[in-house]
Amino acid sequence: MKKTELESFIKGFLLFFISLSILVGVLFYFLYQKEILSKENDFFTQMRICSLTLKCDKFDINFEQKNKNLTTYKLLKEDKSLYALFNIESSNDFLLKISLKKSYIKNTIQKIKRKFFIYYFVVLIVLIFLSALFSLYTLHPLREALLLTEEFIKDILHDFNTPISSLKLNSYLLKKEFGNNTKISRIENSVSTILALQNNLITYLQNQPLQKEKFSLKEVVKNRVDFISKIYTDILFEFKIEDRIVMYNKEAFIRIIDNLLSNSAKYNKKNGKVYINFKDNILSIKDTGIGIKNTDKVFKRFYKENERGIGIGLHIVKKLCDELGIKIDIKSKIDTGTTVFLNLQ
């Protein structure tokens, strides 16, 4: 089960389970109160019989002096105990007081609570099972939609190969025939952009564990800066990095750097600048571009603030950073620029 599917399953399960648990809990509470009331009525019936026969094993018998404020033939509560007052035919001054022993009341309530707790626990187990089935059932259309999307993207990527190969071959032949030419360079840069998009889509589809390897941070970043700077010739890239050996999946790390550098150039101002620095284990990429309005949303899939792009670049960056254990942070100001920080500790 993929991350998106798992997240949907958990949310659906919790929503269904918590809602039904609360509903069942309220129902059991009213049933519990009804059971207590029923027991109290049984006790009162037994007290009335006791007042006639005086055979009262579970009751305490006492006498209460008559008073106009006292209520007879009704179950009363006092200090967590139950009692009732009854008239004595041979006496005009006293009433018969029959009380239920506190220990018996406590034991009775505990038995009722234990019974309802067992019932509620059994119902919760059933609800867990039903919630899981419900979540899986509602997840089925999502899984089909995701599978259809992935198959569609795979077909597109496969169809990309032929025209891209043709473009690369023909640009190579044109360059060989006419030498270095601005128009040919633009074609090569466009092909490189399409290849970068293709790599992003491939990364988006992959969910395999990434193998780590040691490589030079300075060498990799410098190579990617050289590559991106050829595509965006009007942007000035300033590079300042101390050499350091890091251990990540190299291909995934390159995808991160390519996306960040490409965004810094793509959304920059005319003749803008991009500053790449590494200090205190923090790799920063700063641009003088248009800025980002909602930095808390940029990592969401398909989120974008303008017409350019398809909104998966930074989502892929965040996904790869999470897999590599790299903490990423973004600070931005509209019309001033954006800085991305990668913590490589």
N, C-alpha and C positions, 0 to 999 in steps of 0.2 A: 504494500500500500504506500503510495507516494505521500510526500509531505502535505500537499494540498488536500488529498483525499483523507488523510489521517486527521488533519485539522477540522475538516467538515464533519467527519464521523464523531469526533470528540464533542464538538459544539452541539451537534444534533442529539447525541446521547445525553449530554448534560441537561440540555433544554427540556427534553422529554422526561428524563428521570426526575429532575428537581421539581418540575411542575406537577407530575403525578405524585411524587412523595409528599409534597405540601398538601395536595388535595386529599390524599389518603390519610395523612396525619390529622387534618381537620376533621375528617369523617370519623376516625378512631377516637378523637377527643370527645365528640358528641356521643358516640356509643359508650365510651367510658363513663361519662356523666350520667347517661341513661341507666347504665348498669348499677352505678352507685345509688341512684334514686330508687331503682327497683329493690335493691338490698335493704335500703332504709324502710321502704314500705313493708317488706317481709318482717323486719325487726319490729315494726309497730304492730303488725298483726300478732306476732308472737307475744308482745307485751300485753296486748288486750286479753289474750288467752291466759297469760300468766296472772293478770289481775283477777281472774275468775277462779283459777285453780291453785294459784300460789306455788305451782311447780315450776321453778325458774332457775334452772341450772346455770344458764349463761348470763343471768341478770342479777343485779343487786336490788334488794327491796329496802325501802326506807319510808319515812312518813314526813309530810310537809304540812305545816299549819295553813289552814285555809286563808285565802286572801282574794279580794275581788280582782286583783291584777293578774292572778294566775290563770292559765289556760288549761283546761282539762281535755282529755281524749284527743290529743294532738301530739305528734312527735316534735320534740324540742331539742335544740342543740346548745351545749354549754361546755366550753373548754375542751373541744374536740370529743365530747361524749354525747351520747344520745339518751334521752329519757322521756318519759310521759307521765302525766298525773291523772289519776282516776279517783272517782268518788267512792267513799266507803259508806255502805248503806247504814251501818250501825253508828256512824260518827258524823256529827255536823261540824266538828272543829278541825279535822285533819283530812288530808288527801294521801292516797297511796302513790308513792313515787317509785317507779321501776326504771332502773338505769342499766344500760348495756355496758359491760366492762370495757375499759379503754384498750386493754390488751387484745380483746376479741375484735374490736373495731379495727385496730392496727393490723392484725393478722388478716382480716377479711379484705381490707384495702390492698394490702401487699399481694394477696392472691389474685385479686382482680387486675392489678397493675402487671403482675408477672404474666398473666394470661394474655393481656392485650399486647404486651411487649413481644411475646412469642409470635402472636398473630401478625403484628406489624413487621417483625423481622422476616417472617416467611413471605409476606406480601412484597417487601423490599427486594428480596431475591428474585421473585417473579417479575417485578418491575425492571430490574437490571437486565434480565433476559429479554423482556419485551422491548426495552429501550434500545438494546443492541440490535435486535431484529429490525426495529423501526428505522434506526440510523442507517443500517446497511441497505434497507429498502430505498430510503430517500437518497442514498449515496449513488445508487446504480445509474440514474440518468447523468449525474456529474461525471462518473467514470467513463461512460460512453462518449460524452462530449469531449473530455480530455483526450481520450484515445483517438477520436475522430480528428481533433486538432493536431495531435502529434503525427498521425498518419499523413495529414494534409501537408504539414511542414516538411516531413521527410520526403514526400513526393516533390515538393518545390525544390528542396535542397538537391535532390537527385537531378532534377531538370536544369538546375543552375550549372552543373558541371560542363555540359556541352557548350553553351554560349560563352562561358567564362574561359574555357580552354581555347575556343576559337579566337576570342578577343586577345588573349595573351600571345597566342601564336602569331596572329596578324600584326599586333603591335611590335613584336620582336622582329618580324620580317620587314615592317616599315622602317623601324629604327636601323636595321642592318642596311636597308637600301638608301635611306635619306639621311642617316646619322641622327644626332641629337636634335630634337625638334620640340617646340613648346606644346604643340597640339598632340603629339604622340605622348609626351609626358603627362598631359592631362588625361588621356585615355588610360594610361598605366595607373595613374592615381585613382581614377574612377573604378578600375578593376580591383585595385587594392581595397577600396572602400566596400565594394560588393563582397570581397573575400572576408573582410572583417565582420560584415553583417552575417555572412554564412557561418563563420566561426561562432558568433554569438548565438545563433539559432541552434547550432549543434550543442553548444554548452548548455543551453536552456533545456534541451531534451535529455541530456545525460544525467544519470543519477547513480553513477558508479563511484566507489571509494577512490580517492586520489592518492597516487603514490608520490612520496616525498623524495627529493634529491637535493644535493648541495649545489649552489651556483653563486656567482658573483652578482650582487645587487647592482653595483655600478655598471657592470658590463651589460646586463639585461636592460636596465632603464635607459642607458645611452643608446643601445640598438633600437629601442622602441621610439625614443625621441627622434633619432635620425629618420626612422621610417615615417612617423607621423608628420614631421616637418616638411617632408617632400610632398605630402598631400596638401598641407595648408601652408603654402609658400608665403602668404602675407602675414603670418603669425611668427613672432620672435620667441624662441624657446631659450630660456636661460637655465643652465644645468649646473648644480653644485651638490655633489654627493661624495661622501667618504666611502672608500671601498670596504665592503663587508661581505662575508660569506653567510648566506641565509639558507634555510632548509625548508622548502615548500615544494609543492608540485609546480614545476617550472611552466608548463603549458597554461595552467590555471592562473598563475601569477602574471604571465604575459597578457592573458585576456583581461585581467583587472587593470593593468597599466594601460593597455591599448584603449580600453573604454574610457578611462579617466582622462587620458591625454587627448583623445578624440573629442570628448565633450568640452574640454577646456578650450580647444581650438574652434570647434564647430559653433559654440555659443559665445564666442569672444567678439569683441568689437573689431572694426577694421583696423589693421596694423596693430592689433593688441599684442599682449605679452603673456607668456606662461612661465612661471617660476617653479622649478623642481628642486627641492632641498631635502636633505636627510640629516637629522640631528637628534641625539638622545633617543634613538630607536624609532623616531617618528619620520615617516616619509610624507612630505607635504607637496601637493600640486596646487598652485595658486594661479588664477587667471584674472584678467582685467575685463571680464565679460559682462553680460547683461544681468547676471545674478539669478538667484532662485527665490521664489516667493515663499513656498512651503517646503522647507528642508526636511520636515518630518514625514513627508509623503513621497519623496523622490525615489525611495526604494520599493514602492509598491508597483506591482506588475501593471504595465500599460498606462501608468501615470505620466503625463507630460503637460508642460505649461505653454507650449507653443506648437505650431504645426509641424515642425521638423521632427524626424525620428518616429519610432513606433512605441517608445515607452518601456522597453525591456532591458536597455543597456545597464542602468544603475541597479535594476532588480537582479540582473545576473551578477553584477559586481558584489552586491550584498550577499547573494547566495554563495559565491565562491569564497568571499572573505570569511563567512561563517564556517565553511567546510575546511578552510586552511587555518582557522583560529586567529584571524587578523581582525582587530577591532577597527572599525571605520567610523569616521565622524565628518560631518559637513557643516561649514559655517559660510553664510552667504549674505550679501547685501545687494539689493536691487540697484542696477546701473553702476555698481562698483566692482563686483567680482565675487568669485567663489573660491574657497579653499577646502580641499579634501585632505584629511589626515588619516594615514594608515599606521597603526601601532604594530610594529614588527617585533615586539618582544617575544 
